Amino acid sequence: MNIRFEAELKNAVAAALQQLFNQSVRPESVVFQETKREFEGDVTLVVFPYAKPAGMAPEGCGNMLGEALLREKHLIARFNVVKGFLNLVIAPEFWWRYYRHLAHDIRTLFDPATNPFLSPPQKLMVEYSSPNTNKPLHLGHIRNNLLGYSVAAVLKAAGNDVVKVNLVNDRGIHICKSMLAWKKFGHGETPASTGLKGDHLVGKYYVIYDKKFKEQVEALVQDGVGKEEAEKQAPLTLEIQDMLRAWEAGDPETLALWKTMNGWVYDGFAVTYKNLGVDFDKMYYESETYLLGKKLVDEGLEKGVFFRKEDGSVWVDLTDVGLDQKVVLRADGTSVYITQDLGTAQLRFDEFAALSRLVYVVGNEQDYHFKVLKEIFRKMGRPWADGIYHLSYGMVDLPSGKMKSREGTVVDADDLIHEIVEEAEMATKALGKIDDFDNEEARQLYHDLGLGALKYFILKVDPKKRMLFNPAESIDLNGNTGPFIQYTYARIRSVLRKGATLQLNASEETMDYTMSAAERSLVKLLYTYPQVIADAANALSPSLVAAHVYDLAKAFNHFYHDHVIVDDQSPAISAFRLKLAGMVAETLKEGTRLLGINVPERM
């Protein structure tokens, strides 16, 4: 059974408008807003659209509607009018009915089949991570991975069939830079011989290449060569071009080195992904897909979508849709990034016939790229072209400025995870409440708290917003943080364990009790959870879920501070409050799960 007041209240508003003002309004066209916090009310009806046809001032129209709605005593307790806004207070009887509905089976709150706000389920694909195999993951990758994983979880919670994919950029000039630097300056170093994670070792040589390259350019400039020409003439430039050509020609020695160093990187990535708690359903590799787009270029040429210039390069003209001309194949016949993405997108829609949407989780510096990708497929007549969606998120800055991988000025993902887990350990030990934890339990707690702090800090920010990463703020374990929510959950579990020993069997359904404002607030937050999931799925924004679980945790702590939950003198009230606390705990656990955050049973 699905208990909601919206449909019934919309019918009541439509009936009142007909009776009072002879206005024929479809119930589904009636829209409610959440009441602003400075006014009393649960929902607000904007009266202006109805006041003008009635020939009345908005305040008078609102008061007449409010009086009419008071007849629905099982729904409306009281109302107030502020200018043209009718604020309605939902009747206590309704909140009791909803509480009993959830008490029967709290899992219905999380079941997409009972969520009236969701769109019909779809087959969706979410691509995230997409690392290069020339460096370890850094802070920017952390936001990408956490966002992609959480978006996929939210979409699945909204009833969709979701495939999580990763396209690894494992070939090209940047990969060759690490390979060439290791070959020239590595002296046979391996992860085993150095004790470095494989991705860190390869990243070290990416930085070395850049350093050596700059030295060569500077020497040529000192000899009177212009900088641009010096960059072209530098010995490393010529060697790297030779290595890339050798790779594309299938040179056995070059391929062997490529496979070895990429293998080191994959081993390193696997450790980082595991520590972050993210995974994928399918992996794609650029080395296996970069040629696929060439067939589409041939098709586009035949259809007149593309055109060939005198130098042999192939282009698409998108000026008719407000973009410009874009190269899709170089003069020498080699592909560019857009060529590869054309082929990979076609491959995915071919592999997953029912796929209706392909979501790319990529930073906003690639906005133009994905506009081009979609427009090309539109021009090629692909029916699924509008299913390509770029989840464009803001970049992550440091207080000291922008991160640069070539110069090694990045916040390394592994170092950040280690640092934040250490900080969680120190903060937890300072509280002195885990003396009965064994070593393994303690390590797991520190990891969960540290990752909870990191994930919540990243995901509470709207994806579209650029964010400043402040390490000191990210490891603050108080306030609007992941550990605050985790601690609230552990607190509730402790209360529930205490309550279980009392064996309270009083039936809250027969008790004569009026919920307090704090109790009603908790029930209302549970009530709004399905709407939050629908909104987060539609907006592809886990920040909405993060805000809701924080509000729920904050509301519970107010309730906990002002109420005695387990009271030997009031078994019926204790039974009700324990049941309510358990519902809050389940919702916190489910909401944080969608953020990739584990909640500890005790702290």
Backbone torsions as a table, in degrees:
resi	resn	phi	psi	omega
1	MET	NA	133.7	-178.3
2	ASN	-108.0	110.5	-177.1
3	ILE	-101.4	110.8	175.8
4	ARG	-136.2	148.5	179.2
5	PHE	-94.6	-15.6	-171.1
6	GLU	-57.5	-51.7	-174.9
7	ALA	-63.1	-44.2	-179.3
8	GLU	-64.8	-39.3	-179.4
9	LEU	-70.2	-36.6	176.6
10	LYS	-63.2	-40.9	176.9
11	ASN	-61.5	-40.5	-179.3
12	ALA	-66.0	-40.3	178.4
13	VAL	-63.9	-45.9	-179.8
14	ALA	-61.2	-41.6	179.3
15	ALA	-65.5	-39.6	-179.9
16	ALA	-66.8	-40.0	178.6
17	LEU	-63.9	-38.8	178.3
18	GLN	-66.2	-44.7	-176.2
19	GLN	-71.6	-43.2	-174.6
20	LEU	-79.9	-41.6	-169.3
21	PHE	-125.4	5.5	-179.1
22	ASN	57.0	36.0	178.2
23	GLN	-99.9	125.3	178.3
24	SER	-92.6	109.4	-176.9
25	VAL	-126.9	132.9	176.3
26	ARG	-72.3	130.9	-178.5
27	PRO	-53.5	-38.3	-177.0
28	GLU	-69.0	-14.7	178.4
29	SER	-84.8	-10.3	179.3
30	VAL	-76.0	128.6	-176.4
31	VAL	-120.4	130.8	175.7
32	PHE	-106.3	148.5	173.2
33	GLN	-114.4	159.3	172.8
34	GLU	-72.7	135.2	-178.7
35	THR	-66.1	137.1	177.4
36	LYS	-62.3	146.4	-171.4
37	ARG	-63.0	-24.7	-177.6
38	GLU	-78.6	-5.5	179.7
39	PHE	-119.4	153.9	176.3
40	GLU	-77.1	135.2	177.8
41	GLY	149.2	160.2	176.8
42	ASP	-105.3	-39.6	176.8
43	VAL	-136.2	156.7	-177.4
44	THR	-127.6	135.9	174.7
45	LEU	-107.8	125.2	176.1
46	VAL	-78.4	120.7	-170.4
47	VAL	-90.1	-21.7	-173.2
48	PHE	-48.8	-44.3	-177.7
49	PRO	-62.6	-21.7	-177.1
50	TYR	-100.4	-22.8	-176.6
51	ALA	-71.5	-41.3	-176.2
52	LYS	-63.3	-48.2	177.8
53	PRO	-63.0	-27.9	-179.8
54	ALA	-79.6	-10.1	-178.8
55	GLY	69.6	33.9	-176.2
56	MET	-125.9	161.1	170.1
57	ALA	-70.9	145.6	-177.6
58	PRO	-55.4	-39.1	-178.5
59	GLU	-63.2	-44.4	179.9
60	GLY	-65.5	-41.4	177.9
61	CYS	-61.7	-43.0	-179.5
62	GLY	-63.3	-42.3	179.6
63	ASN	-64.6	-40.4	178.7
64	MET	-65.0	-41.8	177.6
65	LEU	-64.2	-43.1	179.4
66	GLY	-59.0	-45.2	179.3
67	GLU	-61.8	-40.4	179.0
68	ALA	-65.3	-39.2	-177.7
69	LEU	-72.5	-22.4	177.7
70	LEU	-63.1	-17.6	177.0
71	ARG	-67.3	-22.6	177.0
72	GLU	-84.5	72.0	-171.3
73	LYS	-63.7	-26.6	179.2
74	HIS	-76.3	-9.6	-178.8
75	LEU	-115.6	-44.4	-171.7
76	ILE	-116.4	128.7	179.1
77	ALA	-94.4	-42.3	-179.2
78	ARG	-165.7	173.4	-178.3
79	PHE	-149.0	165.7	170.3
80	ASN	-147.5	152.8	-178.5
81	VAL	-118.2	126.0	176.1
82	VAL	-120.0	104.5	-174.6
83	LYS	55.8	-117.6	-178.2
84	GLY	-100.8	25.0	-176.7
85	PHE	-119.5	122.6	179.3
86	LEU	-98.0	108.3	-179.0
87	ASN	-93.2	124.8	-175.2
88	LEU	-112.8	133.2	176.5
89	VAL	-100.2	119.8	-178.6
90	ILE	-70.4	140.0	-174.9
91	ALA	-65.5	142.3	176.5
92	PRO	-54.3	-34.3	-179.4
93	GLU	-57.7	-38.2	-179.7
94	PHE	-65.7	-43.7	-178.1
95	TRP	-63.5	-33.6	175.6
96	TRP	-65.7	-43.7	179.5
97	ARG	-61.1	-41.5	-179.0
98	TYR	-68.9	-40.5	177.2
99	TYR	-57.8	-45.5	-178.3
100	ARG	-66.1	-34.3	176.1
101	HIS	-61.4	-46.2	179.3
102	LEU	-70.7	-34.2	-179.6
103	ALA	-62.3	-30.6	178.7
104	HIS	-67.4	-40.4	178.5
105	ASP	-162.7	97.6	-176.9
106	ILE	-63.9	-24.0	-176.8
107	ARG	-65.4	-20.9	177.4
108	THR	-62.8	-23.0	179.4
109	LEU	-65.5	-27.2	-174.8
110	PHE	-106.5	0.6	-176.4
111	ASP	-85.0	117.0	179.9
112	PRO	-56.8	-28.7	-177.1
113	ALA	-66.2	-21.7	-179.2
114	THR	-105.8	6.6	-178.9
115	ASN	-93.0	110.3	-174.4
116	PRO	-75.4	-6.8	-174.4
117	PHE	-95.2	-5.3	-172.8
118	LEU	-85.4	148.6	172.5
119	SER	-78.8	164.6	176.9
120	PRO	-56.5	142.5	-177.2
121	PRO	-63.7	149.4	-178.9
122	GLN	-133.5	163.7	170.5
123	LYS	-90.4	118.3	-174.4
124	LEU	-126.2	152.8	174.4
125	MET	-127.2	135.8	177.7
126	VAL	-121.9	118.7	176.1
127	GLU	-100.1	127.7	175.4
128	TYR	-148.2	171.3	-177.2
129	SER	82.7	-75.0	176.1
130	SER	43.4	58.8	-178.1
131	PRO	-81.4	163.9	169.6
132	ASN	-95.8	143.9	-178.2
133	THR	-89.3	33.4	176.5
134	ASN	-117.1	8.6	-177.0
135	LYS	-167.5	157.8	176.7
136	PRO	-74.4	166.7	176.6
137	LEU	-69.5	144.6	179.5
138	HIS	-126.4	-169.4	-175.2
139	LEU	-57.2	-41.1	178.2
140	GLY	-60.8	-39.6	176.4
141	HIS	-65.7	-33.4	179.2
142	ILE	-61.4	-46.6	179.2
143	ARG	-62.1	-41.9	-179.8
144	ASN	-60.8	-50.1	-177.2
145	ASN	-65.2	-45.7	-178.6
146	LEU	-66.2	-39.0	179.3
147	LEU	-66.8	-48.3	-179.2
148	GLY	-61.3	-45.4	-179.5
149	TYR	-62.2	-43.9	-177.8
150	SER	-70.1	-40.6	177.0
151	VAL	-58.6	-44.3	178.4
152	ALA	-61.4	-40.7	179.7
153	ALA	-65.9	-40.7	179.1
154	VAL	-65.6	-44.0	179.3
155	LEU	-62.2	-37.3	177.7
156	LYS	-69.1	-39.5	177.6
157	ALA	-63.9	-22.9	177.2
158	ALA	-86.5	8.7	172.8
159	GLY	95.6	3.8	-177.1
160	ASN	-86.4	156.7	172.6
161	ASP	-92.1	112.0	-169.0
162	VAL	-116.7	133.2	174.3
163	VAL	-111.8	124.4	179.2
164	LYS	-97.7	124.0	-176.4
165	VAL	-129.3	158.4	179.4
166	ASN	-134.3	127.2	174.2
167	LEU	-105.3	110.4	-177.3
168	VAL	-87.7	123.7	178.5
169	ASN	-84.5	89.7	-168.3
170	ASP	-108.7	12.7	-179.1
171	ARG	-143.8	170.2	175.4
172	GLY	113.0	-178.7	-172.3
173	ILE	-63.7	-36.5	-177.9
174	HIS	-69.9	-34.8	177.5
175	ILE	-67.2	-39.6	179.5
176	CYS	-63.9	-29.5	179.4
177	LYS	-60.4	-46.4	177.4
178	SER	-63.9	-41.8	-179.3
179	MET	-61.7	-46.6	-177.6
180	LEU	-66.0	-41.3	-180.0
181	ALA	-64.1	-40.4	178.6
182	TRP	-66.0	-41.1	-178.5
183	LYS	-63.5	-38.2	-176.3
184	LYS	-85.5	-35.9	-170.4
185	PHE	-123.8	2.5	-171.6
186	GLY	-84.2	-22.3	179.6
187	HIS	52.4	36.9	174.3
188	GLY	76.8	13.8	-179.7
189	GLU	-59.4	144.3	175.4
190	THR	-135.0	166.2	174.5
191	PRO	-57.4	-37.4	-178.9
192	ALA	-68.1	-40.0	-176.1
193	SER	-76.0	-25.6	-177.1
194	THR	-102.5	-18.6	-175.4
195	GLY	78.3	7.9	179.0
196	LEU	-90.1	146.5	168.7
197	LYS	-59.5	147.2	-175.2
198	GLY	-58.3	-40.8	-179.4
199	ASP	-68.4	-30.6	177.6
200	HIS	-70.9	-39.2	179.6
201	LEU	-65.0	-45.5	179.3
202	VAL	-65.1	-40.8	177.6
203	GLY	-62.0	-33.8	177.2
204	LYS	-59.1	-40.4	-177.9
205	TYR	-79.4	-21.5	172.0
206	TYR	-65.5	-41.7	177.6
207	VAL	-67.9	-40.4	179.5
208	ILE	-62.4	-40.9	178.7
209	TYR	-58.0	-47.9	-177.3
210	ASP	-61.6	-40.2	179.8
211	LYS	-63.9	-47.6	-178.7
212	LYS	-66.1	-38.1	179.2
213	PHE	-62.4	-44.9	179.4
214	LYS	-63.4	-35.5	177.6
215	GLU	-64.1	-42.2	179.4
216	GLN	-66.1	-41.7	179.3
217	VAL	-63.4	-43.5	-179.2
218	GLU	-62.0	-39.3	179.5
219	ALA	-64.6	-40.1	178.7
220	LEU	-68.1	-38.8	178.5
221	VAL	-62.7	-39.8	179.6
222	GLN	-64.7	-25.8	178.2
223	ASP	-86.5	5.8	175.2
224	GLY	98.6	5.4	178.5
225	VAL	-84.4	137.2	177.0
226	GLY	-62.1	151.5	-174.1
227	LYS	-60.1	-45.3	-178.2
228	GLU	-62.0	-42.4	179.0
229	GLU	-70.1	-35.4	178.6
230	ALA	-62.1	-38.5	178.9
231	GLU	-64.9	-32.2	178.5
232	LYS	-76.9	-32.6	-175.2
233	GLN	-89.5	-14.0	-177.1
234	ALA	-53.1	135.2	-179.0
235	PRO	-53.2	-38.6	-180.0
236	LEU	-65.3	-34.1	177.3
237	THR	-61.3	-46.4	-179.1
238	LEU	-66.3	-39.4	-179.5
239	GLU	-67.9	-38.5	-178.3
240	ILE	-68.9	-34.8	177.0
241	GLN	-66.8	-40.0	177.0
242	ASP	-62.6	-42.0	-178.6
243	MET	-65.5	-40.5	179.0
244	LEU	-64.6	-40.9	177.6
245	ARG	-64.1	-38.5	178.8
246	ALA	-64.8	-39.7	178.6
247	TRP	-63.4	-47.2	-177.9
248	GLU	-67.3	-25.0	177.8
249	ALA	-85.2	-4.7	177.8
250	GLY	80.7	26.7	179.0
251	ASP	-58.2	122.6	-173.9
252	PRO	-57.2	-43.5	-177.9
253	GLU	-65.1	-43.1	179.7
254	THR	-65.4	-43.2	179.0
255	LEU	-63.7	-37.7	179.7
256	ALA	-63.7	-45.0	178.3
257	LEU	-63.6	-42.4	179.3
258	TRP	-59.3	-46.9	179.9
259	LYS	-64.5	-40.3	-179.4
260	THR	-63.5	-50.7	-176.1
261	MET	-69.6	-37.3	175.1
262	ASN	-64.0	-36.4	176.8
263	GLY	-60.4	-41.0	176.3
264	TRP	-59.7	-43.5	-177.9
265	VAL	-65.1	-43.7	-178.8
266	TYR	-61.4	-38.2	177.1
267	ASP	-62.5	-41.2	179.0
268	GLY	-67.6	-43.7	178.4
269	PHE	-58.7	-40.9	-177.0
270	ALA	-58.6	-39.7	179.1
271	VAL	-65.7	-44.5	-178.9
272	THR	-65.0	-44.4	178.8
273	TYR	-60.3	-42.2	179.9
274	LYS	-63.1	-44.0	179.9
275	ASN	-66.1	-33.9	177.6
276	LEU	-76.3	-21.3	-178.9
277	GLY	78.6	32.5	177.1
278	VAL	-116.9	154.7	178.5
279	ASP	-149.7	178.8	-176.2
280	PHE	-140.4	150.2	176.4
281	ASP	-87.0	-26.4	-177.8
282	LYS	-152.3	139.1	177.5
283	MET	-109.1	136.0	172.1
284	TYR	-116.7	150.3	-179.8
285	TYR	-127.0	132.4	-177.8
286	GLU	-57.3	-35.3	-179.0
287	SER	-62.7	-21.5	-179.0
288	GLU	-99.0	-12.2	-173.6
289	THR	-120.5	-10.5	-169.3
290	TYR	-68.4	-19.7	-179.9
291	LEU	-90.9	-12.3	-174.0
292	LEU	-62.3	-33.8	-176.6
293	GLY	-67.2	-18.4	-177.5
294	LYS	-64.1	-34.7	177.5
295	LYS	-65.3	-36.1	178.1
296	LEU	-68.9	-32.9	176.9
297	VAL	-64.2	-43.0	177.4
298	ASP	-60.7	-43.8	178.7
299	GLU	-61.8	-42.9	-179.5
300	GLY	-64.8	-35.3	176.7
301	LEU	-65.1	-42.1	179.4
302	GLU	-64.1	-36.5	-178.3
303	LYS	-83.7	-6.5	-178.3
304	GLY	80.1	12.3	176.8
305	VAL	-74.4	-38.0	178.2
306	PHE	-107.9	163.6	175.0
307	PHE	-140.6	151.9	-177.5
308	ARG	-102.3	132.6	176.5
309	LYS	-86.4	173.0	-175.7
310	GLU	-61.3	-31.5	-179.1
311	ASP	-79.8	0.0	178.9
312	GLY	96.2	-10.9	178.7
313	SER	-71.3	154.1	-177.4
314	VAL	-113.8	136.6	-174.0
315	TRP	-132.9	163.0	170.1
316	VAL	-123.6	138.8	179.9
317	ASP	-101.7	112.3	-177.9
318	LEU	-114.2	21.1	-178.4
319	THR	-65.5	-23.5	-179.1
320	ASP	-71.6	-14.2	178.1
321	VAL	-115.6	21.2	174.9
322	GLY	85.3	7.5	176.4
323	LEU	-105.9	-159.8	179.4
324	ASP	-128.8	-163.1	177.2
325	GLN	-83.0	141.0	-175.9
326	LYS	-132.1	130.7	178.0
327	VAL	-75.2	136.9	177.6
328	VAL	-118.3	-11.2	175.7
329	LEU	-152.8	130.4	-178.8
330	ARG	-71.3	167.6	-179.9
331	ALA	-61.3	-32.2	-179.9
332	ASP	-84.2	5.4	176.9
333	GLY	88.6	-1.5	179.4
334	THR	-81.0	152.4	-176.7
335	SER	-84.8	160.6	173.9
336	VAL	-115.2	178.7	-175.7
337	TYR	-56.5	-41.8	-176.8
338	ILE	-65.6	-31.2	178.2
339	THR	-62.8	-46.8	179.6
340	GLN	-62.1	-43.7	-177.8
341	ASP	-67.8	-30.7	174.2
342	LEU	-61.6	-48.4	-178.5
343	GLY	-65.0	-42.4	-178.0
344	THR	-67.2	-41.4	178.1
345	ALA	-62.0	-45.4	178.1
346	GLN	-60.1	-43.1	179.6
347	LEU	-58.3	-43.5	-177.0
348	ARG	-68.5	-42.2	178.6
349	PHE	-69.9	-26.1	174.1
350	ASP	-73.6	-42.0	-178.4
351	GLU	-68.2	-38.7	-177.5
352	PHE	-115.5	88.4	-171.8
353	ALA	-60.3	-32.2	-176.9
354	ALA	-87.6	3.4	-176.2
355	LEU	-63.1	124.0	-179.3
356	SER	-107.5	-17.8	-178.9
357	ARG	-150.9	133.0	176.9
358	LEU	-117.2	110.1	-175.8
359	VAL	-99.4	118.3	176.4
360	TYR	-96.5	117.2	175.7
361	VAL	-91.8	97.9	-173.7
362	VAL	-142.8	144.7	-179.3
363	GLY	-57.6	157.7	-173.3
364	ASN	-71.7	-4.9	174.7
365	GLU	-70.7	-11.4	179.1
366	GLN	-104.7	18.4	-179.3
367	ASP	-55.2	-48.1	-176.7
368	TYR	-62.8	-42.1	-178.2
369	HIS	-55.1	-45.8	-175.5
370	PHE	-78.0	-24.9	170.9
371	LYS	-63.5	-43.4	179.0
372	VAL	-62.8	-45.5	-178.6
373	LEU	-56.8	-47.8	-179.0
374	LYS	-65.1	-44.0	-176.9
375	GLU	-66.2	-34.9	178.0
376	ILE	-62.9	-45.0	-179.5
377	PHE	-67.8	-31.0	174.4
378	ARG	-62.9	-45.1	-179.4
379	LYS	-66.6	-28.5	179.4
380	MET	-83.9	-0.8	174.9
381	GLY	78.7	20.9	178.1
382	ARG	-74.1	124.5	-177.1
383	PRO	-66.5	-19.9	-177.7
384	TRP	-96.1	9.6	-175.2
385	ALA	-55.9	-40.7	-178.7
386	ASP	-72.4	-8.8	176.4
387	GLY	-79.6	-7.0	175.3
388	ILE	-79.7	122.8	-177.3
389	TYR	-133.6	129.8	177.7
390	HIS	-99.1	110.0	172.1
391	LEU	-80.5	93.9	-172.9
392	SER	-87.8	112.1	-179.2
393	TYR	-109.9	155.5	-178.7
394	GLY	-73.1	152.8	179.9
395	MET	-71.7	162.1	177.0
396	VAL	-105.2	122.8	178.1
397	ASP	-106.4	160.0	173.2
398	LEU	-107.2	156.0	175.1
399	PRO	-55.0	-27.9	-177.8
400	SER	-89.0	-5.7	179.6
401	GLY	126.2	-164.3	-175.0
402	LYS	-77.9	147.5	177.9
403	MET	-82.2	143.8	178.7
404	LYS	-135.0	114.3	-176.8
405	SER	-65.2	-39.3	-176.8
406	ARG	-60.8	-33.0	-176.7
407	GLU	-95.7	0.6	178.5
408	GLY	73.8	15.5	-177.7
409	THR	-95.9	58.2	179.9
410	VAL	-120.3	158.3	169.6
411	VAL	-88.9	104.5	-176.4
412	ASP	-66.0	136.2	-176.5
413	ALA	-61.5	-45.0	-178.9
414	ASP	-64.4	-42.2	178.9
415	ASP	-63.7	-40.1	-179.5
416	LEU	-65.3	-43.6	178.5
417	ILE	-60.9	-45.4	-179.9
418	HIS	-61.9	-43.7	-178.3
419	GLU	-63.5	-43.4	-174.5
420	ILE	-74.6	-31.3	175.1
421	VAL	-68.2	-39.8	176.2
422	GLU	-61.2	-42.1	179.8
423	GLU	-63.9	-39.8	177.5
424	ALA	-63.7	-37.9	178.7
425	GLU	-64.0	-46.1	-179.4
426	MET	-64.0	-42.3	-179.4
427	ALA	-65.5	-38.7	-178.9
428	THR	-69.8	-43.3	179.0
429	LYS	-63.1	-33.4	179.8
430	ALA	-64.6	-29.1	178.0
431	LEU	-76.4	-23.7	174.7
432	GLY	65.7	35.1	-175.5
433	LYS	-113.9	11.4	-176.5
434	ILE	-123.3	32.1	-178.5
435	ASP	-62.4	-25.3	-178.3
436	ASP	-91.6	5.8	176.6
437	PHE	-82.6	137.9	170.8
438	ASP	-80.3	174.7	-172.9
439	ASN	-60.0	-42.1	-178.1
440	GLU	-67.4	-41.6	177.5
441	GLU	-62.1	-41.8	-179.4
442	ALA	-65.1	-44.2	179.7
443	ARG	-60.9	-41.3	179.5
444	GLN	-65.3	-39.4	178.9
445	LEU	-63.5	-46.0	-179.9
446	TYR	-60.3	-41.4	-179.6
447	HIS	-65.3	-45.7	-178.9
448	ASP	-63.4	-39.9	179.8
449	LEU	-69.4	-43.4	179.8
450	GLY	-63.1	-47.3	179.3
451	LEU	-68.9	-32.1	175.5
452	GLY	-63.0	-40.4	178.0
453	ALA	-63.7	-45.8	-178.0
454	LEU	-65.7	-49.6	-175.6
455	LYS	-64.8	-42.9	-178.5
456	TYR	-66.5	-39.9	179.2
457	PHE	-59.4	-40.7	-179.3
458	ILE	-74.1	-46.1	-169.5
459	LEU	-83.7	-15.9	178.6
460	LYS	-74.0	-12.7	178.6
461	VAL	-89.2	133.3	176.6
462	ASP	-54.7	131.8	-175.7
463	PRO	-53.8	-34.6	-175.0
464	LYS	-71.3	-17.5	-175.8
465	LYS	-85.3	136.9	170.9
466	ARG	-69.2	141.6	-176.3
467	MET	-128.1	148.0	175.9
468	LEU	-99.0	119.4	178.6
469	PHE	-88.9	113.8	177.6
470	ASN	-111.5	106.7	-175.9
471	PRO	-53.5	-39.6	-178.9
472	ALA	-63.1	-40.7	-179.9
473	GLU	-71.2	-35.6	-175.8
474	SER	-66.9	-25.6	-177.5
475	ILE	-102.2	11.1	174.1
476	ASP	-72.6	121.6	-174.5
477	LEU	-94.2	16.3	179.4
478	ASN	-124.0	166.4	175.1
479	GLY	80.4	-144.3	-177.9
480	ASN	-80.3	73.7	-173.8
481	THR	-134.3	163.0	175.1
482	GLY	-61.3	-47.3	179.5
483	PRO	-59.7	-30.8	175.2
484	PHE	-61.2	-42.7	178.9
485	ILE	-69.2	-41.3	178.4
486	GLN	-62.3	-41.5	179.5
487	TYR	-65.4	-38.5	178.2
488	THR	-61.3	-42.9	178.6
489	TYR	-61.9	-47.1	-179.7
490	ALA	-62.3	-36.7	177.5
491	ARG	-62.2	-44.6	179.5
492	ILE	-63.3	-42.5	179.8
493	ARG	-62.0	-36.1	177.0
494	SER	-64.8	-43.3	178.2
495	VAL	-62.8	-41.2	-179.5
496	LEU	-66.4	-36.3	176.6
497	ARG	-64.9	-40.0	177.3
498	LYS	-64.4	-43.9	-179.5
499	GLY	-64.9	-33.4	-178.3
500	ALA	-64.4	-29.0	-179.1
501	THR	-73.0	-17.9	-178.1
502	LEU	-87.5	-13.1	177.8
503	GLN	51.2	55.3	179.0
504	LEU	-78.1	120.4	-176.6
505	ASN	-116.7	8.4	-178.7
506	ALA	-63.9	140.9	-179.4
507	SER	-87.3	118.0	179.0
508	GLU	-70.7	-14.7	-177.1
509	GLU	-73.2	-22.0	-177.5
510	THR	-104.2	-2.7	-175.2
511	MET	-78.2	147.2	176.6
512	ASP	-97.5	95.0	-172.1
513	TYR	-147.4	136.8	176.1
514	THR	-101.3	122.9	-179.8
515	MET	-60.6	141.9	172.8
516	SER	-75.3	168.3	178.7
517	ALA	-60.2	-38.6	-179.4
518	ALA	-67.8	-38.9	178.4
519	GLU	-67.8	-42.3	179.3
520	ARG	-63.6	-37.5	179.2
521	SER	-62.0	-39.7	178.0
522	LEU	-65.6	-44.9	179.6
523	VAL	-62.3	-40.2	-180.0
524	LYS	-64.7	-39.3	177.9
525	LEU	-66.1	-35.6	173.9
526	LEU	-64.6	-40.8	-179.2
527	TYR	-61.2	-37.7	-175.9
528	THR	-83.6	-6.9	-177.6
529	TYR	-56.2	-47.2	179.8
530	PRO	-59.0	-37.7	177.9
531	GLN	-64.7	-39.2	178.9
532	VAL	-62.2	-43.4	179.1
533	ILE	-61.6	-44.1	179.0
534	ALA	-62.9	-44.1	-179.8
535	ASP	-64.4	-42.2	-179.3
536	ALA	-65.2	-39.0	178.6
537	ALA	-67.2	-42.4	-179.8
538	ASN	-66.0	-38.2	-177.7
539	ALA	-89.7	-5.7	-173.6
540	LEU	50.8	47.5	-174.1
541	SER	-133.5	95.9	176.0
542	PRO	-61.8	-15.2	-179.9
543	SER	-60.4	-28.0	178.0
544	LEU	-68.1	-38.2	176.3
545	VAL	-68.1	-42.8	179.2
546	ALA	-58.7	-44.7	179.9
547	ALA	-63.3	-37.9	-177.1
548	HIS	-70.0	-44.8	-179.1
549	VAL	-67.4	-32.1	175.3
550	TYR	-65.8	-44.4	177.8
551	ASP	-60.6	-39.1	-179.8
552	LEU	-67.3	-43.2	178.3
553	ALA	-64.5	-41.9	179.4
554	LYS	-63.7	-42.9	179.8
555	ALA	-64.8	-37.8	178.7
556	PHE	-65.1	-39.6	-178.8
557	ASN	-66.7	-33.9	173.0
558	HIS	-63.8	-45.0	178.1
559	PHE	-60.4	-45.1	-178.5
560	TYR	-63.0	-37.4	-178.9
561	HIS	-69.3	-34.6	-171.6
562	ASP	-99.4	-8.4	-174.7
563	HIS	-128.9	147.9	169.6
564	VAL	-90.3	113.8	-174.8
565	ILE	-78.0	-47.2	179.6
566	VAL	-107.0	107.1	-176.1
567	ASP	-125.0	114.1	-178.7
568	ASP	-59.6	-26.9	-177.0
569	GLN	-82.3	-14.4	-177.7
570	SER	-133.5	72.9	-176.1
571	PRO	-61.0	-35.5	-179.1
572	ALA	-66.9	-44.8	178.5
573	ILE	-65.7	-39.9	178.5
574	SER	-61.9	-42.0	179.2
575	ALA	-61.9	-42.0	178.8
576	PHE	-63.7	-47.3	-176.4
577	ARG	-67.8	-36.0	176.8
578	LEU	-65.9	-40.8	178.6
579	LYS	-64.3	-42.3	178.4
580	LEU	-63.3	-43.2	178.6
581	ALA	-61.2	-39.4	178.3
582	GLY	-63.7	-37.7	176.7
583	MET	-63.6	-42.2	178.8
584	VAL	-61.8	-43.4	-180.0
585	ALA	-61.0	-44.6	-180.0
586	GLU	-62.5	-38.3	-179.2
587	THR	-71.6	-39.4	175.2
588	LEU	-61.1	-42.4	-179.2
589	LYS	-64.3	-43.8	-179.9
590	GLU	-68.8	-43.1	-179.8
591	GLY	-63.6	-44.2	179.0
592	THR	-69.5	-29.8	175.7
593	ARG	-59.2	-38.5	179.3
594	LEU	-67.6	-19.4	175.9
595	LEU	-93.5	0.2	-178.4
596	GLY	78.7	17.2	-175.5
597	ILE	-102.5	130.4	174.1
598	ASN	-87.4	139.4	176.5
599	VAL	-109.5	129.2	-177.7
600	PRO	-78.8	145.7	178.0
601	GLU	-71.2	-25.5	177.4
602	ARG	-152.1	153.4	179.3
603	MET	-137.9	NA	NA
